[in-house]
């Protein structure tokens, strides 16, 4: 594959429907595919997106998923 195998993932989170995304987690390896957000406000909507990283750098970001806490 171009750029080699995935080495890890980056997780971005934004609060609300218009909040700015910020990097909240970088996995230690490609085999770690879970993330648990903490300190969220019950009933608030949060948006998430992820990207994969390989030795060429960060790839395109995923589509956005919205989840209510």
Secondary structure by P-SEA (a helix, b strand, c coil): cccccccbbbbbbbcccccccccccccccccccbbbbccccccbbbbbbbcccccccccccccbbbbcc
